[in-house]
Amino acid sequence: MKKKNPILRTRLPTLPPAARSRVALGLTAAAALGRFELQQCGDCGTVQYPPREACQNCLSTKIFWKPQPGEAELLASTVLHHSNDLFFRERLPWRLGLARLACGPTVVAHLHAGVQNAPARIRVTARLDRAGQAVLVGLPDKENVNMAEDRQLREFSCDPKHRKVLVTDGKSSLGQALVKALAAAGADLIWVGHAEPWKRFPGFDELQKLPQVTLVPLDVTDSRNVRELAAEVGAKVDILVSNAEIHRTHGIASRQGVETARAEMDVNYFGLLRLAQEFGPAMRARGADGLASAVAWVNLLSIYALANFPPHGTFSASKAAAQSLAQCLRAEMRPAGVRVVNVFPGPIDDEWNQLLAPPKLAPAALASAIVSALREGVEDLYPGDVAQEWLERWRDNPKALERELSS
């Protein structure tokens, strides 16, 4: 066994400064959903940054967070070669710029290497940093195929390109769509779990032909199996996608016994718990491995986790439990800079939703949305028309939504 060189320093996970005022958390809340929002005065219309308690122009307290265009002019830029902050000291040199947004404010932003020297047109967006707080990032006015390879941008992104990914279930239509989308996004290696390795499920041969794919036995209801796989590949996984689930279309009174509900909980909740216990420590330890660090954990939840959908009642309950567990996982992963991405889709166009009327979310569309969320550093994702409408109604009046769903 090779011994560690005692002279070399072990790089430990560090986080950028995380202190924010309470009012500034509005920027973080928007960035977690992939939106760039700034404060805008409801009286005079002034857009302001940094966030304040009152309008800088008319002192009105009618301040609202509203989406803003990211077009900006780069006024000046500099490269830091020294920093007193440990996080940035580990990552020097670091490029920053001063930019004037088309909507008015002048901001300081972290600059992508593709941004030209001032004066130049750039695009400013809000991203979550490793501490889970929003920062402003300046991107080239026009995207290119190598955008994801920028060293600084990768600190604010979980782009699958050049990374190693574990997809826990390759048998489902969504799992197979995810594997194909991740391969197309440039993932170096994709481990694909299947709970019954003695069976060749539909699509098995197609997945096996992809050069990045390695099929591995993985049954999330088997603690020993999960532990063995974690011992084999856990120290290499950069992104884990927890997509294994059981979905049955019953409530409480329509079925006797607890066997089906127990099976849903065993996969949807306890399966996530087993994965978190076995893979979580290794991924937390790898949050400081430079460009090859562990960066993201993706949980496939459901919009039914927000408010129970009685025709799918026990499934909804299992996803609500998984959502609560995922929030705990997020808190434990954050100190290592590993982002936990929770996905809340509406009905997916699969065998368990055959009797539901459209609109339904195609597996390929959901897979594409998850890859986009990883690229953009999004923390919560609500893909599809149903999920978006459900979310807005739940935010507006959760009691009214509950009563409507139960009628």
FENMO-V516068 format. One record per residue. N is the residue number from 1. RES is the residue in one letter. D_FIRST is the distance of its C-alpha to the first C-alpha in whole Angstrom. Layout:
BEGIN
n=N res=RES d_first=D_FIRST
n=N res=RES d_first=D_FIRST
END
This chain:
BEGIN
n=1 res=M d_first=0
n=2 res=K d_first=4
n=3 res=K d_first=6
n=4 res=K d_first=10
n=5 res=N d_first=13
n=6 res=P d_first=15
n=7 res=I d_first=18
n=8 res=L d_first=17
n=9 res=R d_first=19
n=10 res=T d_first=18
n=11 res=R d_first=21
n=12 res=L d_first=22
n=13 res=P d_first=25
n=14 res=T d_first=28
n=15 res=L d_first=32
n=16 res=P d_first=35
n=17 res=P d_first=38
n=18 res=A d_first=39
n=19 res=A d_first=43
n=20 res=R d_first=45
n=21 res=S d_first=49
n=22 res=R d_first=50
n=23 res=V d_first=52
n=24 res=A d_first=50
n=25 res=L d_first=48
n=26 res=G d_first=50
n=27 res=L d_first=48
n=28 res=T d_first=45
n=29 res=A d_first=47
n=30 res=A d_first=48
n=31 res=A d_first=45
n=32 res=A d_first=43
n=33 res=L d_first=45
n=34 res=G d_first=45
n=35 res=R d_first=48
n=36 res=F d_first=49
n=37 res=E d_first=52
n=38 res=L d_first=54
n=39 res=Q d_first=57
n=40 res=Q d_first=60
n=41 res=C d_first=63
n=42 res=G d_first=66
n=43 res=D d_first=69
n=44 res=C d_first=68
n=45 res=G d_first=65
n=46 res=T d_first=63
n=47 res=V d_first=60
n=48 res=Q d_first=58
n=49 res=Y d_first=54
n=50 res=P d_first=53
n=51 res=P d_first=54
n=52 res=R d_first=57
n=53 res=E d_first=59
n=54 res=A d_first=62
n=55 res=C d_first=63
n=56 res=Q d_first=63
n=57 res=N d_first=66
n=58 res=C d_first=68
n=59 res=L d_first=67
n=60 res=S d_first=67
n=61 res=T d_first=64
n=62 res=K d_first=64
n=63 res=I d_first=61
n=64 res=F d_first=59
n=65 res=W d_first=56
n=66 res=K d_first=57
n=67 res=P d_first=55
n=68 res=Q d_first=55
n=69 res=P d_first=55
n=70 res=G d_first=52
n=71 res=E d_first=54
n=72 res=A d_first=54
n=73 res=E d_first=55
n=74 res=L d_first=52
n=75 res=L d_first=54
n=76 res=A d_first=51
n=77 res=S d_first=48
n=78 res=T d_first=45
n=79 res=V d_first=42
n=80 res=L d_first=40
n=81 res=H d_first=38
n=82 res=H d_first=37
n=83 res=S d_first=37
n=84 res=N d_first=37
n=85 res=D d_first=36
n=86 res=L d_first=32
n=87 res=F d_first=31
n=88 res=F d_first=33
n=89 res=R d_first=32
n=90 res=E d_first=29
n=91 res=R d_first=31
n=92 res=L d_first=33
n=93 res=P d_first=35
n=94 res=W d_first=37
n=95 res=R d_first=40
n=96 res=L d_first=43
n=97 res=G d_first=47
n=98 res=L d_first=50
n=99 res=A d_first=52
n=100 res=R d_first=55
n=101 res=L d_first=55
n=102 res=A d_first=58
n=103 res=C d_first=59
n=104 res=G d_first=60
n=105 res=P d_first=57
n=106 res=T d_first=55
n=107 res=V d_first=51
n=108 res=V d_first=48
n=109 res=A d_first=45
n=110 res=H d_first=42
n=111 res=L d_first=42
n=112 res=H d_first=41
n=113 res=A d_first=40
n=114 res=G d_first=43
n=115 res=V d_first=45
n=116 res=Q d_first=48
n=117 res=N d_first=49
n=118 res=A d_first=52
n=119 res=P d_first=55
n=120 res=A d_first=53
n=121 res=R d_first=53
n=122 res=I d_first=50
n=123 res=R d_first=49
n=124 res=V d_first=48
n=125 res=T d_first=46
n=126 res=A d_first=45
n=127 res=R d_first=41
n=128 res=L d_first=39
n=129 res=D d_first=36
n=130 res=R d_first=33
n=131 res=A d_first=35
n=132 res=G d_first=37
n=133 res=Q d_first=40
n=134 res=A d_first=43
n=135 res=V d_first=43
n=136 res=L d_first=45
n=137 res=V d_first=43
n=138 res=G d_first=45
n=139 res=L d_first=45
n=140 res=P d_first=46
n=141 res=D d_first=50
n=142 res=K d_first=49
n=143 res=E d_first=46
n=144 res=N d_first=44
n=145 res=V d_first=41
n=146 res=N d_first=38
n=147 res=M d_first=39
n=148 res=A d_first=36
n=149 res=E d_first=34
n=150 res=D d_first=35
n=151 res=R d_first=32
n=152 res=Q d_first=35
n=153 res=L d_first=36
n=154 res=R d_first=33
n=155 res=E d_first=32
n=156 res=F d_first=35
n=157 res=S d_first=35
n=158 res=C d_first=32
n=159 res=D d_first=33
n=160 res=P d_first=31
n=161 res=K d_first=31
n=162 res=H d_first=28
n=163 res=R d_first=26
n=164 res=K d_first=24
n=165 res=V d_first=27
n=166 res=L d_first=27
n=167 res=V d_first=30
n=168 res=T d_first=30
n=169 res=D d_first=34
n=170 res=G d_first=34
n=171 res=K d_first=37
n=172 res=S d_first=40
n=173 res=S d_first=42
n=174 res=L d_first=41
n=175 res=G d_first=37
n=176 res=Q d_first=38
n=177 res=A d_first=40
n=178 res=L d_first=37
n=179 res=V d_first=34
n=180 res=K d_first=37
n=181 res=A d_first=38
n=182 res=L d_first=34
n=183 res=A d_first=34
n=184 res=A d_first=37
n=185 res=A d_first=36
n=186 res=G d_first=33
n=187 res=A d_first=30
n=188 res=D d_first=27
n=189 res=L d_first=25
n=190 res=I d_first=27
n=191 res=W d_first=26
n=192 res=V d_first=29
n=193 res=G d_first=29
n=194 res=H d_first=32
n=195 res=A d_first=33
n=196 res=E d_first=34
n=197 res=P d_first=32
n=198 res=W d_first=34
n=199 res=K d_first=37
n=200 res=R d_first=38
n=201 res=F d_first=39
n=202 res=P d_first=42
n=203 res=G d_first=40
n=204 res=F d_first=37
n=205 res=D d_first=37
n=206 res=E d_first=38
n=207 res=L d_first=35
n=208 res=Q d_first=33
n=209 res=K d_first=35
n=210 res=L d_first=33
n=211 res=P d_first=31
n=212 res=Q d_first=29
n=213 res=V d_first=29
n=214 res=T d_first=26
n=215 res=L d_first=28
n=216 res=V d_first=26
n=217 res=P d_first=27
n=218 res=L d_first=28
n=219 res=D d_first=31
n=220 res=V d_first=31
n=221 res=T d_first=33
n=222 res=D d_first=30
n=223 res=S d_first=28
n=224 res=R d_first=25
n=225 res=N d_first=25
n=226 res=V d_first=25
n=227 res=R d_first=22
n=228 res=E d_first=20
n=229 res=L d_first=21
n=230 res=A d_first=20
n=231 res=A d_first=16
n=232 res=E d_first=16
n=233 res=V d_first=18
n=234 res=G d_first=19
n=235 res=A d_first=16
n=236 res=K d_first=18
n=237 res=V d_first=22
n=238 res=D d_first=24
n=239 res=I d_first=27
n=240 res=L d_first=28
n=241 res=V d_first=31
n=242 res=S d_first=33
n=243 res=N d_first=36
n=244 res=A d_first=36
n=245 res=E d_first=39
n=246 res=I d_first=42
n=247 res=H d_first=45
n=248 res=R d_first=49
n=249 res=T d_first=52
n=250 res=H d_first=54
n=251 res=G d_first=55
n=252 res=I d_first=55
n=253 res=A d_first=59
n=254 res=S d_first=58
n=255 res=R d_first=56
n=256 res=Q d_first=56
n=257 res=G d_first=53
n=258 res=V d_first=49
n=259 res=E d_first=47
n=260 res=T d_first=47
n=261 res=A d_first=47
n=262 res=R d_first=44
n=263 res=A d_first=42
n=264 res=E d_first=42
n=265 res=M d_first=41
n=266 res=D d_first=38
n=267 res=V d_first=37
n=268 res=N d_first=39
n=269 res=Y d_first=38
n=270 res=F d_first=35
n=271 res=G d_first=33
n=272 res=L d_first=33
n=273 res=L d_first=32
n=274 res=R d_first=29
n=275 res=L d_first=28
n=276 res=A d_first=28
n=277 res=Q d_first=26
n=278 res=E d_first=23
n=279 res=F d_first=23
n=280 res=G d_first=25
n=281 res=P d_first=22
n=282 res=A d_first=19
n=283 res=M d_first=22
n=284 res=R d_first=23
n=285 res=A d_first=20
n=286 res=R d_first=20
n=287 res=G d_first=24
n=288 res=A d_first=23
n=289 res=D d_first=21
n=290 res=G d_first=24
n=291 res=L d_first=25
n=292 res=A d_first=23
n=293 res=S d_first=23
n=294 res=A d_first=24
n=295 res=V d_first=28
n=296 res=A d_first=30
n=297 res=W d_first=30
n=298 res=V d_first=34
n=299 res=N d_first=36
n=300 res=L d_first=38
n=301 res=L d_first=41
n=302 res=S d_first=45
n=303 res=I d_first=48
n=304 res=Y d_first=49
n=305 res=A d_first=47
n=306 res=L d_first=49
n=307 res=A d_first=52
n=308 res=N d_first=53
n=309 res=F d_first=54
n=310 res=P d_first=56
n=311 res=P d_first=56
n=312 res=H d_first=52
n=313 res=G d_first=52
n=314 res=T d_first=49
n=315 res=F d_first=47
n=316 res=S d_first=48
n=317 res=A d_first=47
n=318 res=S d_first=44
n=319 res=K d_first=43
n=320 res=A d_first=45
n=321 res=A d_first=42
n=322 res=A d_first=39
n=323 res=Q d_first=41
n=324 res=S d_first=41
n=325 res=L d_first=37
n=326 res=A d_first=36
n=327 res=Q d_first=38
n=328 res=C d_first=36
n=329 res=L d_first=33
n=330 res=R d_first=34
n=331 res=A d_first=35
n=332 res=E d_first=31
n=333 res=M d_first=29
n=334 res=R d_first=32
n=335 res=P d_first=30
n=336 res=A d_first=27
n=337 res=G d_first=29
n=338 res=V d_first=29
n=339 res=R d_first=32
n=340 res=V d_first=34
n=341 res=V d_first=36
n=342 res=N d_first=39
n=343 res=V d_first=41
n=344 res=F d_first=44
n=345 res=P d_first=46
n=346 res=G d_first=49
n=347 res=P d_first=50
n=348 res=I d_first=48
n=349 res=D d_first=50
n=350 res=D d_first=48
n=351 res=E d_first=49
n=352 res=W d_first=49
n=353 res=N d_first=52
n=354 res=Q d_first=54
n=355 res=L d_first=57
n=356 res=L d_first=57
n=357 res=A d_first=59
n=358 res=P d_first=58
n=359 res=P d_first=56
n=360 res=K d_first=53
n=361 res=L d_first=49
n=362 res=A d_first=48
n=363 res=P d_first=44
n=364 res=A d_first=44
n=365 res=A d_first=46
n=366 res=L d_first=44
n=367 res=A d_first=40
n=368 res=S d_first=42
n=369 res=A d_first=43
n=370 res=I d_first=39
n=371 res=V d_first=38
n=372 res=S d_first=40
n=373 res=A d_first=40
n=374 res=L d_first=36
n=375 res=R d_first=37
n=376 res=E d_first=40
n=377 res=G d_first=38
n=378 res=V d_first=40
n=379 res=E d_first=39
n=380 res=D d_first=42
n=381 res=L d_first=43
n=382 res=Y d_first=46
n=383 res=P d_first=47
n=384 res=G d_first=50
n=385 res=D d_first=54
n=386 res=V d_first=54
n=387 res=A d_first=51
n=388 res=Q d_first=53
n=389 res=E d_first=56
n=390 res=W d_first=54
n=391 res=L d_first=53
n=392 res=E d_first=56
n=393 res=R d_first=58
n=394 res=W d_first=55
n=395 res=R d_first=55
n=396 res=D d_first=59
n=397 res=N d_first=60
n=398 res=P d_first=57
n=399 res=K d_first=60
n=400 res=A d_first=62
n=401 res=L d_first=59
n=402 res=E d_first=59
n=403 res=R d_first=62
n=404 res=E d_first=63
n=405 res=L d_first=60
n=406 res=S d_first=61
n=407 res=S d_first=65
END
